[in-house]
């Protein structure tokens, strides 16, 4: 799985970073809950953008 970080500059989405989950630093955590929370926030932010 990859994460893709997007920022907004001059009203347009811009790619900030692409990274793998192995670099997240959340070892020993409940990854499923973490991913679900990130997905929910990403969807909310995307819907606010469009």
mmJSON file of the N, C-alpha and C atoms, coordinates in Angstrom:
{"data_MODEL":{"atom_site":{
"group_PDB":["ATOM","ATOM","ATOM","ATOM","ATOM","ATOM","ATOM","ATOM","ATOM","ATOM","ATOM","ATOM","ATOM","ATOM","ATOM","ATOM","ATOM","ATOM","ATOM","ATOM","ATOM","ATOM","ATOM","ATOM","ATOM","ATOM","ATOM","ATOM","ATOM","ATOM","ATOM","ATOM","ATOM","ATOM","ATOM","ATOM","ATOM","ATOM","ATOM","ATOM","ATOM","ATOM","ATOM","ATOM","ATOM","ATOM","ATOM","ATOM","ATOM","ATOM","ATOM","ATOM","ATOM","ATOM","ATOM","ATOM","ATOM","ATOM","ATOM","ATOM","ATOM","ATOM","ATOM","ATOM","ATOM","ATOM","ATOM","ATOM","ATOM","ATOM","ATOM","ATOM","ATOM","ATOM","ATOM","ATOM","ATOM","ATOM","ATOM","ATOM","ATOM","ATOM","ATOM","ATOM","ATOM","ATOM","ATOM","ATOM","ATOM","ATOM","ATOM","ATOM","ATOM","ATOM","ATOM","ATOM","ATOM","ATOM","ATOM","ATOM","ATOM","ATOM","ATOM","ATOM","ATOM","ATOM","ATOM","ATOM","ATOM","ATOM","ATOM","ATOM","ATOM","ATOM","ATOM","ATOM","ATOM","ATOM","ATOM","ATOM","ATOM","ATOM","ATOM","ATOM","ATOM","ATOM","ATOM","ATOM","ATOM","ATOM","ATOM","ATOM","ATOM","ATOM","ATOM","ATOM","ATOM","ATOM","ATOM","ATOM","ATOM","ATOM","ATOM","ATOM","ATOM","ATOM","ATOM","ATOM","ATOM","ATOM"],
"id":[1,2,3,4,5,6,7,8,9,10,11,12,13,14,15,16,17,18,19,20,21,22,23,24,25,26,27,28,29,30,31,32,33,34,35,36,37,38,39,40,41,42,43,44,45,46,47,48,49,50,51,52,53,54,55,56,57,58,59,60,61,62,63,64,65,66,67,68,69,70,71,72,73,74,75,76,77,78,79,80,81,82,83,84,85,86,87,88,89,90,91,92,93,94,95,96,97,98,99,100,101,102,103,104,105,106,107,108,109,110,111,112,113,114,115,116,117,118,119,120,121,122,123,124,125,126,127,128,129,130,131,132,133,134,135,136,137,138,139,140,141,142,143,144,145,146,147,148,149,150],
"type_symbol":["N","C","C","N","C","C","N","C","C","N","C","C","N","C","C","N","C","C","N","C","C","N","C","C","N","C","C","N","C","C","N","C","C","N","C","C","N","C","C","N","C","C","N","C","C","N","C","C","N","C","C","N","C","C","N","C","C","N","C","C","N","C","C","N","C","C","N","C","C","N","C","C","N","C","C","N","C","C","N","C","C","N","C","C","N","C","C","N","C","C","N","C","C","N","C","C","N","C","C","N","C","C","N","C","C","N","C","C","N","C","C","N","C","C","N","C","C","N","C","C","N","C","C","N","C","C","N","C","C","N","C","C","N","C","C","N","C","C","N","C","C","N","C","C","N","C","C","N","C","C"],
"label_atom_id":["N","CA","C","N","CA","C","N","CA","C","N","CA","C","N","CA","C","N","CA","C","N","CA","C","N","CA","C","N","CA","C","N","CA","C","N","CA","C","N","CA","C","N","CA","C","N","CA","C","N","CA","C","N","CA","C","N","CA","C","N","CA","C","N","CA","C","N","CA","C","N","CA","C","N","CA","C","N","CA","C","N","CA","C","N","CA","C","N","CA","C","N","CA","C","N","CA","C","N","CA","C","N","CA","C","N","CA","C","N","CA","C","N","CA","C","N","CA","C","N","CA","C","N","CA","C","N","CA","C","N","CA","C","N","CA","C","N","CA","C","N","CA","C","N","CA","C","N","CA","C","N","CA","C","N","CA","C","N","CA","C","N","CA","C","N","CA","C","N","CA","C","N","CA","C"],
"label_alt_id":[null,null,null,null,null,null,null,null,null,null,null,null,null,null,null,null,null,null,null,null,null,null,null,null,null,null,null,null,null,null,null,null,null,null,null,null,null,null,null,null,null,null,null,null,null,null,null,null,null,null,null,null,null,null,null,null,null,null,null,null,null,null,null,null,null,null,null,null,null,null,null,null,null,null,null,null,null,null,null,null,null,null,null,null,null,null,null,null,null,null,null,null,null,null,null,null,null,null,null,null,null,null,null,null,null,null,null,null,null,null,null,null,null,null,null,null,null,null,null,null,null,null,null,null,null,null,null,null,null,null,null,null,null,null,null,null,null,null,null,null,null,null,null,null,null,null,null,null,null,null],
"label_comp_id":["UNK","UNK","UNK","UNK","UNK","UNK","UNK","UNK","UNK","UNK","UNK","UNK","UNK","UNK","UNK","UNK","UNK","UNK","UNK","UNK","UNK","UNK","UNK","UNK","UNK","UNK","UNK","UNK","UNK","UNK","UNK","UNK","UNK","UNK","UNK","UNK","UNK","UNK","UNK","UNK","UNK","UNK","UNK","UNK","UNK","UNK","UNK","UNK","UNK","UNK","UNK","UNK","UNK","UNK","UNK","UNK","UNK","UNK","UNK","UNK","UNK","UNK","UNK","UNK","UNK","UNK","UNK","UNK","UNK","UNK","UNK","UNK","UNK","UNK","UNK","UNK","UNK","UNK","UNK","UNK","UNK","UNK","UNK","UNK","UNK","UNK","UNK","UNK","UNK","UNK","UNK","UNK","UNK","UNK","UNK","UNK","UNK","UNK","UNK","UNK","UNK","UNK","UNK","UNK","UNK","UNK","UNK","UNK","UNK","UNK","UNK","UNK","UNK","UNK","UNK","UNK","UNK","UNK","UNK","UNK","UNK","UNK","UNK","UNK","UNK","UNK","UNK","UNK","UNK","UNK","UNK","UNK","UNK","UNK","UNK","UNK","UNK","UNK","UNK","UNK","UNK","UNK","UNK","UNK","UNK","UNK","UNK","UNK","UNK","UNK"],
"label_asym_id":["A","A","A","A","A","A","A","A","A","A","A","A","A","A","A","A","A","A","A","A","A","A","A","A","A","A","A","A","A","A","A","A","A","A","A","A","A","A","A","A","A","A","A","A","A","A","A","A","A","A","A","A","A","A","A","A","A","A","A","A","A","A","A","A","A","A","A","A","A","A","A","A","A","A","A","A","A","A","A","A","A","A","A","A","A","A","A","A","A","A","A","A","A","A","A","A","A","A","A","A","A","A","A","A","A","A","A","A","A","A","A","A","A","A","A","A","A","A","A","A","A","A","A","A","A","A","A","A","A","A","A","A","A","A","A","A","A","A","A","A","A","A","A","A","A","A","A","A","A","A"],
"label_entity_id":["1","1","1","1","1","1","1","1","1","1","1","1","1","1","1","1","1","1","1","1","1","1","1","1","1","1","1","1","1","1","1","1","1","1","1","1","1","1","1","1","1","1","1","1","1","1","1","1","1","1","1","1","1","1","1","1","1","1","1","1","1","1","1","1","1","1","1","1","1","1","1","1","1","1","1","1","1","1","1","1","1","1","1","1","1","1","1","1","1","1","1","1","1","1","1","1","1","1","1","1","1","1","1","1","1","1","1","1","1","1","1","1","1","1","1","1","1","1","1","1","1","1","1","1","1","1","1","1","1","1","1","1","1","1","1","1","1","1","1","1","1","1","1","1","1","1","1","1","1","1"],
"label_seq_id":[1,1,1,2,2,2,3,3,3,4,4,4,5,5,5,6,6,6,7,7,7,8,8,8,9,9,9,10,10,10,11,11,11,12,12,12,13,13,13,14,14,14,15,15,15,16,16,16,17,17,17,18,18,18,19,19,19,20,20,20,21,21,21,22,22,22,23,23,23,24,24,24,25,25,25,26,26,26,27,27,27,28,28,28,29,29,29,30,30,30,31,31,31,32,32,32,33,33,33,34,34,34,35,35,35,36,36,36,37,37,37,38,38,38,39,39,39,40,40,40,41,41,41,42,42,42,43,43,43,44,44,44,45,45,45,46,46,46,47,47,47,48,48,48,49,49,49,50,50,50],
"pdbx_PDB_ins_code":[null,null,null,null,null,null,null,null,null,null,null,null,null,null,null,null,null,null,null,null,null,null,null,null,null,null,null,null,null,null,null,null,null,null,null,null,null,null,null,null,null,null,null,null,null,null,null,null,null,null,null,null,null,null,null,null,null,null,null,null,null,null,null,null,null,null,null,null,null,null,null,null,null,null,null,null,null,null,null,null,null,null,null,null,null,null,null,null,null,null,null,null,null,null,null,null,null,null,null,null,null,null,null,null,null,null,null,null,null,null,null,null,null,null,null,null,null,null,null,null,null,null,null,null,null,null,null,null,null,null,null,null,null,null,null,null,null,null,null,null,null,null,null,null,null,null,null,null,null,null],
"Cartn_x":[0.838,0.0,0.884,0.462,1.162,0.265,0.893,0.16,0.59,-0.352,-0.066,-0.524,0.428,0.114,-0.088,-1.222,-1.591,-1.759,-1.235,-1.439,-2.16,-2.659,-3.327,-2.447,-2.138,-1.35,-2.01,-2.27,-2.921,-4.237,-4.949,-6.251,-6.23,-5.052,-4.919,-4.235,-4.662,-3.975,-2.579,-1.621,-0.231,0.285,1.03,1.637,2.744,2.688,3.708,4.666,4.099,4.948,4.212,4.952,4.445,5.316,4.692,5.468,4.774,5.557,5.019,4.651,3.72,3.284,4.413,5.437,6.545,7.344,7.112,7.834,6.957,5.783,4.869,5.306,5.983,6.383,5.27,4.286,3.164,3.19,4.353,4.486,3.881,3.178,2.562,1.208,0.726,-0.574,-1.622,-2.874,-3.949,-4.014,-3.352,-3.205,-4.551,-5.458,-6.762,-7.52,-7.509,-8.182,-7.509,-6.194,-5.423,-5.754,-5.769,-6.056,-7.496,-8.437,-9.839,-10.007,-9.329,-9.414,-8.798,-7.671,-7.037,-7.928,-8.548,-9.429,-10.622,-11.223,-12.371,-12.006,-10.864,-10.448,-10.132,-9.479,-9.147,-10.407,-11.423,-12.68,-13.353,-13.395,-13.989,-13.277,-11.951,-11.194,-11.396,-11.435,-11.622,-13.003,-14.038,-15.387,-15.486,-14.765,-14.743,-14.052,-13.058,-12.297,-13.103,-13.8,-14.535,-15.861],
"Cartn_y":[-1.169,0.0,1.234,2.228,3.509,4.598,5.612,6.826,7.894,8.721,9.821,11.091,11.96,13.219,14.303,14.981,16.031,17.328,18.396,19.725,20.593,21.72,22.662,23.897,24.268,25.464,26.205,27.467,28.302,27.672,27.051,26.475,25.152,24.576,23.322,22.278,21.01,19.961,19.709,19.526,19.261,18.058,17.21,16.051,16.517,16.052,16.397,15.233,14.025,12.883,11.591,10.593,9.229,8.363,7.579,6.758,5.441,4.474,3.169,3.087,2.194,2.056,1.611,0.975,0.516,1.678,2.894,4.053,4.917,4.454,5.253,5.366,4.358,4.398,4.106,3.304,2.986,1.523,0.946,-0.462,-0.725,-1.844,-2.207,-1.565,-0.808,-0.157,-0.978,-0.637,-1.262,-0.542,-1.106,-0.45,-0.285,-1.234,-1.142,0.11,0.38,1.581,2.847,2.835,3.992,4.29,3.261,3.436,3.902,3.338,3.749,5.229,5.685,7.097,7.999,7.572,8.365,8.428,7.305,7.273,8.201,8.154,9.005,10.486,10.862,12.258,12.652,11.769,12.067,12.28,11.435,11.58,12.903,13.231,14.509,15.691,15.664,16.784,16.866,15.7,15.692,16.241,15.823,16.308,17.807,18.334,19.795,20.509,19.855,20.458,20.52,19.417,19.402,19.987],
"Cartn_z":[0.0,0.0,0.0,-0.719,-0.759,-0.198,0.34,0.678,-0.303,-0.665,-1.571,-0.863,-0.548,0.129,-0.917,-0.797,-1.741,-0.955,-1.491,-0.921,-1.937,-1.497,-2.398,-2.529,-3.768,-4.043,-5.188,-4.987,-6.007,-6.458,-5.491,-5.781,-6.518,-6.723,-7.442,-6.57,-6.674,-5.917,-6.485,-5.598,-5.986,-5.214,-5.897,-5.251,-4.316,-3.066,-2.084,-1.885,-1.712,-1.391,-1.702,-2.117,-2.239,-1.339,-0.471,0.451,0.74,1.171,1.526,2.982,3.31,4.699,5.611,5.052,5.89,6.465,6.023,6.558,7.459,7.811,8.633,10.082,10.611,12.009,12.988,12.601,13.491,13.908,13.982,14.336,15.714,15.841,17.105,17.329,16.347,16.462,15.717,15.933,15.168,13.821,12.839,11.539,10.842,10.989,10.327,10.792,12.096,12.611,12.106,12.074,11.607,10.143,9.314,7.894,7.689,8.435,8.32,8.66,9.712,10.098,9.027,8.472,7.41,6.175,5.826,4.662,4.86,6.046,6.331,6.198,6.756,6.668,5.233,4.495,3.102,2.275,2.485,1.746,2.098,3.391,3.815,3.177,3.187,2.614,1.104,0.442,-1.017,-1.361,-0.62,-0.887,-0.642,0.335,0.566,-0.59,-1.196,-2.279,-3.574,-3.89,-5.154,-4.919],
"occupancy":[1.0,1.0,1.0,1.0,1.0,1.0,1.0,1.0,1.0,1.0,1.0,1.0,1.0,1.0,1.0,1.0,1.0,1.0,1.0,1.0,1.0,1.0,1.0,1.0,1.0,1.0,1.0,1.0,1.0,1.0,1.0,1.0,1.0,1.0,1.0,1.0,1.0,1.0,1.0,1.0,1.0,1.0,1.0,1.0,1.0,1.0,1.0,1.0,1.0,1.0,1.0,1.0,1.0,1.0,1.0,1.0,1.0,1.0,1.0,1.0,1.0,1.0,1.0,1.0,1.0,1.0,1.0,1.0,1.0,1.0,1.0,1.0,1.0,1.0,1.0,1.0,1.0,1.0,1.0,1.0,1.0,1.0,1.0,1.0,1.0,1.0,1.0,1.0,1.0,1.0,1.0,1.0,1.0,1.0,1.0,1.0,1.0,1.0,1.0,1.0,1.0,1.0,1.0,1.0,1.0,1.0,1.0,1.0,1.0,1.0,1.0,1.0,1.0,1.0,1.0,1.0,1.0,1.0,1.0,1.0,1.0,1.0,1.0,1.0,1.0,1.0,1.0,1.0,1.0,1.0,1.0,1.0,1.0,1.0,1.0,1.0,1.0,1.0,1.0,1.0,1.0,1.0,1.0,1.0,1.0,1.0,1.0,1.0,1.0,1.0],
"B_iso_or_equiv":[0.0,0.0,0.0,0.0,0.0,0.0,0.0,0.0,0.0,0.0,0.0,0.0,0.0,0.0,0.0,0.0,0.0,0.0,0.0,0.0,0.0,0.0,0.0,0.0,0.0,0.0,0.0,0.0,0.0,0.0,0.0,0.0,0.0,0.0,0.0,0.0,0.0,0.0,0.0,0.0,0.0,0.0,0.0,0.0,0.0,0.0,0.0,0.0,0.0,0.0,0.0,0.0,0.0,0.0,0.0,0.0,0.0,0.0,0.0,0.0,0.0,0.0,0.0,0.0,0.0,0.0,0.0,0.0,0.0,0.0,0.0,0.0,0.0,0.0,0.0,0.0,0.0,0.0,0.0,0.0,0.0,0.0,0.0,0.0,0.0,0.0,0.0,0.0,0.0,0.0,0.0,0.0,0.0,0.0,0.0,0.0,0.0,0.0,0.0,0.0,0.0,0.0,0.0,0.0,0.0,0.0,0.0,0.0,0.0,0.0,0.0,0.0,0.0,0.0,0.0,0.0,0.0,0.0,0.0,0.0,0.0,0.0,0.0,0.0,0.0,0.0,0.0,0.0,0.0,0.0,0.0,0.0,0.0,0.0,0.0,0.0,0.0,0.0,0.0,0.0,0.0,0.0,0.0,0.0,0.0,0.0,0.0,0.0,0.0,0.0],
"pdbx_formal_charge":[null,null,null,null,null,null,null,null,null,null,null,null,null,null,null,null,null,null,null,null,null,null,null,null,null,null,null,null,null,null,null,null,null,null,null,null,null,null,null,null,null,null,null,null,null,null,null,null,null,null,null,null,null,null,null,null,null,null,null,null,null,null,null,null,null,null,null,null,null,null,null,null,null,null,null,null,null,null,null,null,null,null,null,null,null,null,null,null,null,null,null,null,null,null,null,null,null,null,null,null,null,null,null,null,null,null,null,null,null,null,null,null,null,null,null,null,null,null,null,null,null,null,null,null,null,null,null,null,null,null,null,null,null,null,null,null,null,null,null,null,null,null,null,null,null,null,null,null,null,null],
"auth_seq_id":[1,1,1,2,2,2,3,3,3,4,4,4,5,5,5,6,6,6,7,7,7,8,8,8,9,9,9,10,10,10,11,11,11,12,12,12,13,13,13,14,14,14,15,15,15,16,16,16,17,17,17,18,18,18,19,19,19,20,20,20,21,21,21,22,22,22,23,23,23,24,24,24,25,25,25,26,26,26,27,27,27,28,28,28,29,29,29,30,30,30,31,31,31,32,32,32,33,33,33,34,34,34,35,35,35,36,36,36,37,37,37,38,38,38,39,39,39,40,40,40,41,41,41,42,42,42,43,43,43,44,44,44,45,45,45,46,46,46,47,47,47,48,48,48,49,49,49,50,50,50],
"auth_comp_id":["UNK","UNK","UNK","UNK","UNK","UNK","UNK","UNK","UNK","UNK","UNK","UNK","UNK","UNK","UNK","UNK","UNK","UNK","UNK","UNK","UNK","UNK","UNK","UNK","UNK","UNK","UNK","UNK","UNK","UNK","UNK","UNK","UNK","UNK","UNK","UNK","UNK","UNK","UNK","UNK","UNK","UNK","UNK","UNK","UNK","UNK","UNK","UNK","UNK","UNK","UNK","UNK","UNK","UNK","UNK","UNK","UNK","UNK","UNK","UNK","UNK","UNK","UNK","UNK","UNK","UNK","UNK","UNK","UNK","UNK","UNK","UNK","UNK","UNK","UNK","UNK","UNK","UNK","UNK","UNK","UNK","UNK","UNK","UNK","UNK","UNK","UNK","UNK","UNK","UNK","UNK","UNK","UNK","UNK","UNK","UNK","UNK","UNK","UNK","UNK","UNK","UNK","UNK","UNK","UNK","UNK","UNK","UNK","UNK","UNK","UNK","UNK","UNK","UNK","UNK","UNK","UNK","UNK","UNK","UNK","UNK","UNK","UNK","UNK","UNK","UNK","UNK","UNK","UNK","UNK","UNK","UNK","UNK","UNK","UNK","UNK","UNK","UNK","UNK","UNK","UNK","UNK","UNK","UNK","UNK","UNK","UNK","UNK","UNK","UNK"],
"auth_asym_id":["A","A","A","A","A","A","A","A","A","A","A","A","A","A","A","A","A","A","A","A","A","A","A","A","A","A","A","A","A","A","A","A","A","A","A","A","A","A","A","A","A","A","A","A","A","A","A","A","A","A","A","A","A","A","A","A","A","A","A","A","A","A","A","A","A","A","A","A","A","A","A","A","A","A","A","A","A","A","A","A","A","A","A","A","A","A","A","A","A","A","A","A","A","A","A","A","A","A","A","A","A","A","A","A","A","A","A","A","A","A","A","A","A","A","A","A","A","A","A","A","A","A","A","A","A","A","A","A","A","A","A","A","A","A","A","A","A","A","A","A","A","A","A","A","A","A","A","A","A","A"],
"auth_atom_id":["N","CA","C","N","CA","C","N","CA","C","N","CA","C","N","CA","C","N","CA","C","N","CA","C","N","CA","C","N","CA","C","N","CA","C","N","CA","C","N","CA","C","N","CA","C","N","CA","C","N","CA","C","N","CA","C","N","CA","C","N","CA","C","N","CA","C","N","CA","C","N","CA","C","N","CA","C","N","CA","C","N","CA","C","N","CA","C","N","CA","C","N","CA","C","N","CA","C","N","CA","C","N","CA","C","N","CA","C","N","CA","C","N","CA","C","N","CA","C","N","CA","C","N","CA","C","N","CA","C","N","CA","C","N","CA","C","N","CA","C","N","CA","C","N","CA","C","N","CA","C","N","CA","C","N","CA","C","N","CA","C","N","CA","C","N","CA","C","N","CA","C","N","CA","C"],
"pdbx_PDB_model_num":[1,1,1,1,1,1,1,1,1,1,1,1,1,1,1,1,1,1,1,1,1,1,1,1,1,1,1,1,1,1,1,1,1,1,1,1,1,1,1,1,1,1,1,1,1,1,1,1,1,1,1,1,1,1,1,1,1,1,1,1,1,1,1,1,1,1,1,1,1,1,1,1,1,1,1,1,1,1,1,1,1,1,1,1,1,1,1,1,1,1,1,1,1,1,1,1,1,1,1,1,1,1,1,1,1,1,1,1,1,1,1,1,1,1,1,1,1,1,1,1,1,1,1,1,1,1,1,1,1,1,1,1,1,1,1,1,1,1,1,1,1,1,1,1,1,1,1,1,1,1]
}}}
